[in-house]
Amino acid sequence: MVDRPALQAPVLVFDGGCPFCRHFAELAEMRSGIPGLTIRDGRSDHGLRRHLRAQGWDLSEGAVVLTGDQVLHGADAIQWICGRMAPSAPLLQLLGPLLATRERARRTYPLLLLARRLALGLQGLPLDPDQPGGPFRNR
């Protein structure tokens, strides 16, 4: 469950089963320069994932950023993160400007979802953490 004090600082909820998502989230938490940013693995945090889904935010469709009373999902979440980064990691220096505007984030995000789908498929993990079976059975 998401408690009120945790929402004061931004929280990035990501799919910990996806190596790309996990790497981006870990770098964002440690080296993005966003004050107070924390990450939560929505694949392993069943309560948080179910709470978000009940509010209409499906982690299998993209990452979520919780900040104040605002919930951002998918391309909007990544654009929010990238638009606020002062990154020191080379990967974040590349992704930051690429995904910092809403238009570029929305055009690029489907490619990130495709990479996630392929990575999960290679690991035999479902796209939706709440569904059994591999990711190619979820469509």
C-alpha positions as MATLAB code, in Angstrom:
seq = 'MVDRPALQAPVLVFDGGCPFCRHFAELAEMRSGIPGLTIRDGRSDHGLRRHLRAQGWDLSEGAVVLTGDQVLHGADAIQWICGRMAPSAPLLQLLGPLLATRERARRTYPLLLLARRLALGLQGLPLDPDQPGGPFRNR';
ca = [
       0.000    0.000    0.000;
       1.175    3.570   -0.636;
       1.221    5.666    2.519;
       0.926    9.457    2.561;
       4.442   10.336    3.828;
       6.045    8.205    1.086;
       4.298   10.321   -1.532;
       6.005   13.555   -0.475;
       9.220   12.525   -2.231;
       8.951   11.155   -5.780;
       8.707    7.389   -6.154;
       9.429    5.511   -9.375;
       7.570    2.188   -9.524;
       9.105   -0.082  -12.163;
       9.051   -3.683  -13.351;
      11.945   -5.348  -11.552;
      11.711   -8.358  -13.866;
      12.893   -6.263  -16.806;
      16.676   -5.768  -16.754;
      16.407   -2.495  -18.713;
      13.755   -1.110  -16.352;
      15.730   -2.186  -13.294;
      18.982   -0.652  -14.572;
      17.287    2.648  -15.471;
      15.492    2.797  -12.108;
      18.648    2.044  -10.116;
      20.630    4.662  -12.026;
      17.807    7.183  -11.658;
      17.688    6.633   -7.907;
      21.441    6.824   -7.383;
      22.687    9.210  -10.071;
      19.865   11.274  -11.579;
      20.217   14.202   -9.206;
      16.473   14.183   -8.411;
      16.231   14.969   -4.684;
      14.591   12.231   -2.639;
      13.761    9.973   -5.600;
      13.218    6.402   -4.472;
      12.455    3.319   -6.507;
      10.084    0.455   -5.812;
       9.998   -2.837   -7.674;
       6.349   -3.239   -8.593;
       6.858   -6.844   -9.708;
       7.902   -7.953   -6.231;
       5.758   -5.452   -4.270;
       2.394   -7.136   -4.817;
       0.462   -4.786   -2.534;
       1.712   -1.649   -4.269;
       1.111   -3.133   -7.721;
      -2.458   -4.142   -6.831;
      -3.119   -0.732   -5.275;
      -1.952    1.000   -8.459;
      -3.960   -1.349  -10.683;
      -7.101   -0.688   -8.631;
      -6.618    3.011   -9.419;
      -6.239    2.250  -13.142;
      -2.434    2.277  -13.384;
      -1.247   -0.969  -14.958;
       2.450   -1.653  -14.385;
       2.475   -4.026  -17.363;
       1.768   -0.971  -19.560;
       4.594    1.132  -18.143;
       6.382    2.597  -15.161;
       4.628    4.843  -12.654;
       5.870    7.962  -10.877;
       4.132    8.996   -7.676;
       4.838   12.595   -6.708;
       2.688   14.528   -4.293;
      -0.915   13.829   -5.305;
       0.084   13.206   -8.913;
       0.384    9.815  -10.615;
       2.234    9.667  -13.942;
       2.240    6.534  -16.078;
       4.265    5.207  -19.005;
       5.804    7.858  -21.249;
       4.589   10.619  -18.917;
       6.395    9.001  -15.974;
       9.668    8.608  -17.856;
       9.392   12.125  -19.293;
       8.890   13.480  -15.751;
      12.037   11.687  -14.552;
      14.146   12.644  -17.587;
      12.958   16.253  -17.532;
      14.282   16.675  -13.978;
      17.561   14.791  -14.194;
      20.979   16.267  -13.719;
      22.579   12.912  -14.479;
      26.111   11.791  -13.879;
      25.723    8.317  -15.433;
      26.436    8.111  -19.208;
      23.219    6.182  -19.921;
      21.151    8.825  -18.135;
      23.035   11.585  -19.982;
      21.888    9.950  -23.229;
      18.307    9.142  -22.197;
      17.668   12.391  -20.323;
      17.570   14.750  -23.322;
      16.013   12.077  -25.551;
      13.028   11.559  -23.252;
      12.796   14.946  -21.535;
      10.040   16.350  -23.748;
       6.532   14.944  -23.855;
       6.512   14.493  -27.653;
       9.841   12.631  -27.798;
       8.945   10.518  -24.762;
       5.633    9.473  -26.314;
       7.297    8.613  -29.636;
      10.165    6.704  -28.015;
       8.313    4.947  -25.183;
       6.805    2.201  -27.400;
      10.364    1.139  -28.278;
      11.188    0.883  -24.585;
       8.077   -1.249  -24.047;
       9.169   -3.496  -26.931;
      12.633   -3.918  -25.360;
      10.920   -4.757  -22.038;
       8.668   -7.297  -23.767;
      11.644   -8.996  -25.418;
      13.716   -9.032  -22.218;
      10.864  -10.540  -20.205;
      10.225  -13.083  -22.977;
      13.844  -14.217  -22.910;
      13.518  -14.717  -19.163;
      10.179  -16.517  -19.465;
       8.435  -13.886  -17.324;
       4.904  -12.648  -18.028;
       4.376   -9.052  -19.170;
       1.789   -8.670  -16.448;
       3.199   -9.734  -13.076;
      -0.312  -10.810  -12.013;
      -0.682  -13.271  -14.917;
       0.847  -16.748  -15.144;
       2.875  -17.847  -18.141;
       5.270  -16.130  -20.475;
       4.791  -12.644  -21.901;
       3.796  -13.790  -25.372;
       0.684  -15.469  -23.928;
      -0.657  -12.183  -22.524;
      -1.839  -10.639  -25.768;
];
